């Protein structure tokens, strides 16, 4: 039996299952009680917002330290899934209605998504704005129009892309909306270390920030660059002494411009005798 499908019985002591509410969302721990749950099972759980549908992402595991957890109410049945589909349709309708109100209000904000609680008592609207926005009047109008409690959540550019989803230039679904749980800093230094040109149009993702994938091979490039003389270094080489003009990181070679004739030659680390003292 696959380890992820294995279940821990009640006699194993307190256990928890990991539940995810979005495809690339954070995983939360819940008490499964007597239920035997497998990965990808749909479940109804207790949350601070009331009952919500989620998906088992991590099967039952012993708790390292006993603590109170909210519980899994039951496995989702056809009725629950049908209600979820109805909520999706109402979310689309709420989004369209809210979009008209936003345009009419003239507020400098971009509506990203509407999200409805499972019991239908509350609708959350996610929006992006460069600055703080006074949305109180808009929230009151939407609550009266929709007949539910309304919460407005301002999110950043990266969160906007995560919530909205889409395809990257690679042709795949955005990392942030498909599997990436947490955002980590991506810096210009990481781009430079990989020898990429600082072209904003090619380096920016859908969010307008540096692509998250700039992090993925950063450590590999650092490892490959270790030991390579930096551009501008003077080196002694079996192919002729000279100055390093550039590095070929993936090949672990450097291009040396020979002092004797100005010709550029490619040299591996084995070709380099030593770095000159005046480098």
HELIX and SHEET records of a PDB file:
HELIX    1   1 UNK A    3  UNK A    5  5                                   3    
HELIX    2   2 UNK A   10  UNK A   12  5                                   3    
HELIX    3   3 UNK A   78  UNK A  105  1                                  28    
HELIX    4   4 UNK A  136  UNK A  146  1                                  11    
HELIX    5   5 UNK A  157  UNK A  164  1                                   8    
HELIX    6   6 UNK A  175  UNK A  178  1                                   4    
HELIX    7   7 UNK A  188  UNK A  193  1                                   6    
HELIX    8   8 UNK A  200  UNK A  203  1                                   4    
HELIX    9   9 UNK A  212  UNK A  214  5                                   3    
HELIX   10  10 UNK A  218  UNK A  225  1                                   8    
HELIX   11  11 UNK A  269  UNK A  271  5                                   3    
SHEET    1   A 5 UNK A  27  UNK A  30  0                                        
SHEET    2   A 5 UNK A  15  UNK A  20 -1                                        
SHEET    3   A 5 UNK A  50  UNK A  62 -1                                        
SHEET    4   A 5 UNK A  42  UNK A  47 -1                                        
SHEET    5   A 5 UNK A  72  UNK A  75 -1                                        
SHEET    1   B 3 UNK A 110  UNK A 116  0                                        
SHEET    2   B 3 UNK A 122  UNK A 128 -1                                        
SHEET    3   B 3 UNK A 149  UNK A 155  1                                        
SHEET    1   C 5 UNK A 264  UNK A 268  0                                        
SHEET    2   C 5 UNK A 253  UNK A 258 -1                                        
SHEET    3   C 5 UNK A 242  UNK A 248 -1                                        
SHEET    4   C 5 UNK A 234  UNK A 237 -1                                        
SHEET    5   C 5 UNK A 272  UNK A 275 -1                                        
END                                                                             
